[in-house]
């Protein structure tokens, strides 16, 4: 099981993926296209995402697009 930390902003979000003994980050647009790109990087059975509750900014991501 892997945990992916997500920092949400109005126009983008940053995801921290486990890599070796640390993490690698990637930035995505906080819109349908960016979210779909992010979702293709996940293993639906092994990855767990943790994100902050930042008002409405995470709503599209939580809903899946």
Secondary structure, DSSP 8 states (H G I E B T S, - for coil): -EEEEEEE-SSEEEEEEEETTEEEEEEEESSHHHHHHHHHTS-TTTEEEEE---TTTTHHHHHT-
